[in-house]
Amino acid sequence: MSDVLWAPWRMEYLLGSKGGPCVFCDMAAAPPEAYRSKLVLMVAAHALVCLNKYPFAAGHLLIVPRRHAADLAELEDGEYDATMRLVRATVARVQRGTGAQGVNLGMNLGAAAGAGIAEHLHAHVVPRWPGDTNFMPVVADVRVMPEYLDATWKTLAPLFADLPGAHPVG
């Protein structure tokens, strides 16, 4: 291949610190004024919704229990129920906000299963459209994102305003 394909966001991910405080616990503890900069859409009593900083597709969201837990069995019944209800609510809002014609939904539990942050479980909601995948990820390890994360945040944040919990300020 003679062309150079650039994915500069990947270097931040590859070289970024993998230790330190849990990014999801940091999001759960953040004040509503910090939600936009942290890509948080809303924080409920037991779980939160945020954009994936390194998405597979535009609108790729994460639903995260507020309590630091690596496995579903660690969640109390109320935490599990609230998290799964928020997954369901998130899918509906992603479909409405993005016009997605399909959704990938899943969890990678443990590093061996592909979890990038294995110590704090989270669910992925990835909107999909016919023809949204192409050769770029296969031949060049590059994903083509049609919009900036901040634009996605601005589109989706208002769709969560009807859910109980803390919402972005400003």
C-alpha positions in Angstrom: 0.0 0.0 0.0 1.5 3.3 -1.0 -0.8 5.7 0.8 -0.3 6.7 4.5 -3.4 6.4 6.6 -3.5 8.5 9.8 -5.3 7.6 13.1 -3.6 10.0 15.5 -6.1 9.3 18.3 -4.7 5.8 18.6 -1.4 6.9 19.9 -3.1 8.5 23.0 -4.7 5.2 23.7 -1.6 3.1 23.0 0.8 5.2 25.0 -1.6 6.4 27.7 -1.2 5.4 31.3 -3.1 2.2 32.0 -2.6 2.5 35.8 -3.9 4.9 38.3 -7.4 5.7 39.4 -10.3 4.0 37.7 -11.6 6.2 34.9 -15.2 5.0 35.5 -15.1 5.7 39.2 -13.7 9.1 38.4 -16.7 9.7 36.1 -19.2 8.5 38.7 -17.7 10.9 41.3 -17.5 14.0 39.0 -19.7 17.0 39.4 -22.3 17.7 36.7 -20.2 20.6 35.5 -17.4 18.2 34.5 -19.7 15.7 32.6 -19.1 17.2 29.1 -15.3 17.1 29.4 -15.5 13.6 30.7 -18.0 12.5 28.0 -20.6 11.6 30.6 -24.2 11.9 29.4 -25.9 11.2 32.8 -25.3 9.6 36.2 -28.1 7.6 37.9 -28.2 6.2 41.4 -26.5 2.9 40.4 -25.1 3.4 36.9 -23.9 6.0 34.4 -23.8 6.5 30.7 -20.8 7.9 28.8 -19.4 8.1 25.3 -16.6 5.7 24.6 -13.4 7.8 24.2 -12.1 5.4 21.7 -15.2 4.4 19.8 -15.8 1.6 17.3 -18.5 3.7 15.6 -20.0 7.1 16.1 -22.4 7.1 19.1 -20.6 4.2 20.8 -21.8 4.5 24.4 -20.9 2.7 27.7 -23.2 1.9 30.6 -21.2 1.5 33.8 -22.3 0.5 37.3 -21.2 3.2 39.7 -19.8 0.7 42.2 -16.3 -0.6 41.2 -16.9 -4.2 40.2 -15.2 -6.5 37.7 -17.9 -9.2 37.5 -21.7 -9.2 37.2 -21.9 -11.6 40.2 -20.4 -8.8 42.4 -23.3 -6.5 41.8 -26.2 -6.5 44.2 -29.6 -7.3 42.7 -30.6 -3.6 42.8 -27.4 -2.5 41.1 -27.7 -5.2 38.4 -31.4 -4.3 37.7 -30.7 -0.6 37.5 -27.7 -1.1 35.2 -29.7 -3.4 32.8 -32.6 -1.0 32.8 -30.2 1.8 31.9 -28.8 -0.4 29.1 -32.3 -0.8 27.7 -33.0 3.0 28.0 -29.7 3.8 26.4 -30.4 1.6 23.4 -33.7 3.3 22.8 -32.1 6.8 23.0 -29.2 5.9 20.7 -31.5 4.6 18.1 -33.6 7.7 18.3 -30.7 10.1 18.4 -28.6 8.6 15.7 -31.2 7.0 13.4 -29.3 3.7 13.8 -30.9 0.7 12.0 -29.2 -1.8 14.3 -27.3 -1.9 17.6 -24.5 -4.1 18.8 -24.8 -4.7 22.6 -22.3 -6.5 24.7 -19.9 -6.9 27.6 -16.3 -8.1 27.6 -15.9 -9.5 31.1 -12.2 -9.9 31.9 -9.0 -9.1 30.0 -9.1 -12.5 28.2 -12.5 -11.6 26.8 -11.1 -8.3 25.4 -12.1 -5.9 28.2 -9.9 -2.8 27.9 -10.8 -1.8 31.4 -11.3 -5.3 33.0 -11.4 -4.1 36.6 -14.7 -2.2 36.2 -17.4 -3.9 34.1 -19.3 -2.0 31.6 -21.7 -2.6 28.7 -21.2 -1.4 25.1 -24.0 0.1 23.0 -22.8 0.6 19.4 -25.2 2.0 16.8 -25.0 0.5 13.4 -26.1 1.3 9.8 -26.0 -0.8 6.6 -22.6 -0.2 5.0 -21.1 1.5 8.1 -18.1 -0.8 8.1 -15.5 -0.8 5.3 -12.0 -2.1 4.6 -10.2 0.5 6.8 -10.2 -1.4 10.1 -9.2 -4.6 8.3 -6.3 -3.4 6.2 -5.1 -0.3 8.2 -6.3 -0.7 11.8 -8.1 2.7 11.2 -11.6 3.6 12.1 -13.4 6.3 10.2 -15.5 8.5 12.5 -18.0 10.8 10.8 -18.2 13.3 13.7 -16.3 14.6 16.7 -17.0 13.2 20.1 -18.2 16.6 21.3 -20.8 16.7 18.5 -22.1 13.3 19.4 -22.2 14.3 23.1 -24.3 17.4 22.2 -26.7 15.3 20.2 -27.2 12.5 22.8 -27.0 14.3 26.1 -30.5 15.9 25.9 -32.0 12.5 25.2 -31.2 11.4 28.7 -32.7 14.4 30.5 -35.9 12.5 31.2 -34.1 9.8 33.2 -33.7 10.2 37.0 -30.2 11.1 38.0 -27.6 13.8 37.6 -27.4 15.6 34.3 -24.8 17.9 32.7 -24.8 21.5 33.7 -24.4 24.3 31.1 
